Amino acid sequence: MKTTYTKEEIEIINVKQLLTVKEAAVSMGVHPRTIYRFIEVGRLAVCKTGNRCIRIQRKELDRFVEASILGGR
């Protein structure tokens, strides 16, 4: 798994509207397994685009981060 990203790669991730789990993790600064845990317990909604393909809407990720910052855990 890639652990370092260039500034340009991070900027691209930050403007995408549908993110992979890995991209969401980079955006939040956490490990992808943390994102999967949030999904498993229902704290983060996802779009399933196939049997094994998960995408997270940018607005959902932003809502999740906002709720977490404000203590809405």
N, C-alpha and C positions, 0 to 999 in steps of 0.2 A: 504494500500500500504506500502510495506517495505521501510523504510527510511534510514536504515543503512546497510552497506554491509561490509563483512570481506575483508581483503586484498586478500585472495584467490579467493573470488567471483569476485572481480574487475579484478584480473589478468585473470580469465577465460573469462570474458566479453571482455576484451581488445584483446584477440587473436581470438575470433570468427569471421567468415567471413560474416555471416548473423545474424543480430541483430533484436530483437523485438524493438518496440517503447520504452518500459521501459528500455531495455538494452542500447539503444542509448542515452536515457536521462541520465542514470547513467554514461555512458562514457563521456558525455559532461558536466555533472554537472548541468543539468537543469531539470525542471519538465517535465513529459511526455506530458503534454498539450502543452508545447512549441514546442516539436517535431511535434505534430499534426498540429500546426499552420504553421510551416515551410513546411510541406507536403501540406497543403491546399492551400498555396499561390504559390506553385511550386518551392520553394527554395531548397527542398530536394527530390530527386527521390527515389521511393520505388519499391519493387517487391511485387506484390499481389499474394499470394499463395493459395487463396481461396476467397470466398465472403467477409469475414471479417478479413482475416489473412494478415497482412502487415509485410514485412521484409525489412530491410535497409542493403544494402551491405556495408561492412567495408570501401571499397575504396571510395564509394560515401560519407559516413560520413566524412572520412578524407579529401576528396576534398572540402566538404562544410565548414569544420572547417578552412582549409587553405585559402579558398576564403574569409571567414569572417574575419580572422586575417589580411589578406592583404587589407582589405577594399573593397572587391568585393561584398558587400551587394547589 
